[in-house]
Amino acid sequence: KAGVTQTPRYLIKTRGQQVTLSCSPISGHRSVSWYQQTPGQGLQFLFEYFSETQRNKGNFPGRFSGRQFSNSRSEMNVSTLELGDSALYLCASRWGSYKNNEQFFGPGTRLTVL
Amino acid sequence: AQSVTQLDSQVPVFEEAPVELRCNYSSSVSVYLFWYVQYPNQGLQLLLKYLSGSTLVKGINGFEAEFNKSQTSFHLRKPSVHISDTAEYFCAGRNFLNAGGTSYGKLTFGQGTILTVHP
């Protein structure tokens, strides 16, 4: 079974632009979560989608948004990019919403904002 | 609110020596605990998890961890490390919300411990 895939793997943007990152979960998984990883702040939760509904959101500004499609694929969007948005963005999927459902992480998208 | 603290930012060790990576958690609700490993330019891989039951949890690659409720700790151990264990390790916790067992996917991570194994 294929793992979580994220595209693109690397991205370079300039300040003020917007960006869309994509995540394809493991087949059959209905939950997708997004995390931002930076050297200063570590790993921080962005949001989680389950069955096309946002179920939980971290403490990030409204410039960060996401959505999930009927096939469980998810996208996150960052508008009006700032230098501080440079980070590794990780996507994780799990089968359902039960407490023992394990999360599987993708390889991440490395975003550099110049 | 939940927090996870990894007590060491870097741990150097020689090959074949034992290692312990320390993790403390605080939570007012029941929590599940995990250890993940991240190799350079890769995502996170689950090493092991504590959900309930036996407090000694065995994972992949010879790692194990012990859940200690009284000390609110979940330290990761390996009796003999290899060069290939050089990586960054993250402790994480997840609250579950109700007796039915559903939970959000949100994981709260520690700041990470860089394990460097020297020959």
Interface residues (C-beta under 8 A of the other chain):
Chain A: V4 S31 S33 Y35 G42 L43 Q44 F45 E48 F50 R55 N56 G58 L90 A92 R94 S97 Y98 K99 N100 E102 Q103 F104 F105 G106 P107 G108
Chain B: Y32 Y36 N41 Q42 G43 L44 Q45 L46 K49 L51 F90 A92 R94 F96 G101 T102 S103 Y104 G105 K106 L107 T108 F109 G110 Q111 G112
